Amino acid sequence: GEGKPKKRSRPATLEKLYCHVLDWQAPRNYVFVPKWMMKTLRLKPRDVVELTWVRLKEGAQITLRPRTKDFDNWANPQAVMESELKYYSALTVGSTIKIDYKDAHHAMEVVAVQNGEEQLDGGNIQDVNVAVDFTGVKKKKGKGKKKD
């Protein structure tokens, strides 16, 4: 009989990511992008990419799914996000961003980006007051005994 092909557990490849231009110093016909962006798009140095200029709406609400085992033990995830999201100018749904916390890199999947009631596939978060929500997180149980 024929065996079934094995499925690979690999994240889906994104075909696009949103970003902002940080400076215009790259030589003509070149663009410099962060290492995490190259990894997400599975690019190698000198790969050819297509860039399109778009005006992103503000992503005022974002939902992240932690991909780190110890997230449940973080003391104040909202404060960590407030500090770390300043390193990102835009977020794309389906991408994974890295957050530095307690001397380690933690992966966070971008599950949703919204502007009011409107679901976006990506949004500007630079200079925006962003509300962060988390999904796929265990609720913390109260420790200790109930007092009468």
C-alpha positions as CSV (number, residue, x, y, z in Angstrom):
1,G,0.0,0.0,0.0
2,E,0.9,3.6,-0.4
3,G,2.0,5.6,2.7
4,K,0.6,9.0,3.4
5,P,3.0,11.9,3.0
6,K,4.2,13.4,6.3
7,K,2.9,16.9,7.1
8,R,5.5,19.4,8.1
9,S,4.8,21.7,11.0
10,R,5.9,24.9,9.5
11,P,4.3,28.4,9.7
12,A,2.6,29.6,6.6
13,T,4.7,31.8,4.4
14,L,3.6,35.4,4.3
15,E,3.6,37.0,0.9
16,K,3.6,40.5,2.2
17,L,4.6,42.6,5.3
18,Y,3.9,46.2,6.1
19,C,6.7,48.5,7.2
20,H,7.8,52.1,7.3
21,V,10.8,53.6,5.7
22,L,13.3,54.5,8.4
23,D,15.8,56.3,6.2
24,W,16.4,56.7,2.5
25,Q,20.1,55.9,2.5
26,A,20.0,52.6,0.6
27,P,21.6,52.6,-2.9
28,R,19.3,52.9,-5.9
29,N,17.3,49.6,-6.4
30,Y,18.2,48.3,-2.9
31,V,16.3,48.1,0.3
32,F,17.6,47.2,3.7
33,V,15.1,45.3,5.9
34,P,15.5,43.9,9.4
35,K,16.6,40.3,9.9
36,W,13.2,39.2,11.3
37,M,11.5,40.5,8.2
38,M,13.8,38.6,5.9
39,K,13.2,35.5,7.9
40,T,9.4,35.9,7.8
41,L,9.4,36.4,4.1
42,R,12.0,33.7,3.6
43,L,14.3,36.0,1.8
44,K,18.0,35.7,1.2
45,P,20.4,38.7,0.7
46,R,20.0,40.2,-2.8
47,D,16.6,38.5,-3.5
48,V,14.4,40.5,-5.7
49,V,11.3,41.9,-4.0
50,E,8.4,44.1,-5.1
51,L,7.6,47.2,-3.0
52,T,4.3,49.0,-3.2
53,W,3.6,52.3,-1.4
54,V,0.4,52.2,0.7
55,R,-1.0,54.4,3.4
56,L,-1.7,52.3,6.4
57,K,-4.6,53.0,8.7
58,E,-3.8,53.2,12.4
59,G,-3.9,49.9,14.2
60,A,-5.4,51.0,17.5
61,Q,-6.2,47.5,18.8
62,I,-4.0,44.5,18.2
63,T,-4.4,40.9,19.3
64,L,-1.2,38.8,19.9
65,R,-0.8,35.1,20.5
66,P,2.2,34.3,22.6
67,R,4.4,31.5,21.2
68,T,6.5,31.3,24.4
69,K,5.9,28.7,27.1
70,D,6.5,31.0,30.0
71,F,4.2,33.8,29.0
72,D,1.8,32.8,31.8
73,N,4.5,33.8,34.3
74,W,5.1,37.3,33.0
75,A,4.4,39.8,35.8
76,N,2.9,42.6,33.6
77,P,2.6,41.7,29.9
78,Q,0.9,45.0,29.1
79,A,3.9,47.0,30.4
80,V,6.3,44.8,28.4
81,M,4.3,45.4,25.2
82,E,4.1,49.1,25.8
83,S,7.9,49.1,26.1
84,E,8.7,46.7,23.3
85,L,6.2,47.7,20.6
86,K,8.0,51.0,20.1
87,Y,10.5,49.0,18.0
88,Y,7.8,48.3,15.4
89,S,6.3,50.9,13.1
90,A,3.7,48.6,11.6
91,L,2.2,45.1,12.2
92,T,0.9,42.6,9.7
93,V,-1.7,39.9,10.6
94,G,-0.1,36.5,10.4
95,S,3.4,37.7,11.1
96,T,5.4,36.9,14.2
97,I,7.3,39.6,16.1
98,K,10.0,39.1,18.7
99,I,9.7,40.7,22.1
100,D,12.7,40.9,24.5
101,Y,11.9,40.2,28.1
102,K,14.1,39.0,30.9
103,D,17.2,38.5,28.7
104,A,15.3,36.3,26.2
105,H,13.5,36.6,22.8
106,H,9.8,35.7,22.9
107,A,7.7,35.2,19.7
108,M,4.3,36.8,19.4
109,E,2.0,36.0,16.5
110,V,0.0,39.0,15.3
111,V,-3.6,37.6,15.2
112,A,-5.6,40.7,14.6
113,V,-5.2,44.4,13.9
114,Q,-8.2,46.7,14.2
115,N,-9.1,50.3,13.8
116,G,-12.4,50.7,15.7
117,E,-14.7,48.0,14.3
118,E,-12.7,47.6,11.1
119,Q,-10.5,44.5,10.8
120,L,-7.2,45.3,9.0
121,D,-4.6,43.0,7.4
122,G,-2.0,45.3,8.8
123,G,-1.7,48.7,10.4
124,N,0.5,51.6,11.5
125,I,1.4,51.5,15.2
126,Q,4.0,54.2,15.1
127,D,3.0,57.1,17.4
128,V,-0.3,55.4,18.0
129,N,-1.8,54.6,21.4
130,V,-2.3,50.9,20.9
131,A,-4.5,48.6,23.0
132,V,-3.1,45.1,23.2
133,D,-5.1,42.0,23.9
134,F,-3.8,38.4,24.1
135,T,-5.4,35.2,22.9
136,G,-4.5,31.6,23.7
137,V,-3.3,32.5,27.2
138,K,-4.3,30.5,30.3
139,K,-6.2,32.6,32.8
140,K,-4.3,33.0,36.1
141,K,-5.9,31.3,39.0
142,G,-5.8,32.9,42.4
143,K,-3.3,31.5,44.8
144,G,-3.9,30.9,48.4
145,K,-6.9,30.0,50.4
146,K,-10.2,31.9,50.6
147,K,-10.6,33.9,53.8
148,D,-13.9,33.9,55.6
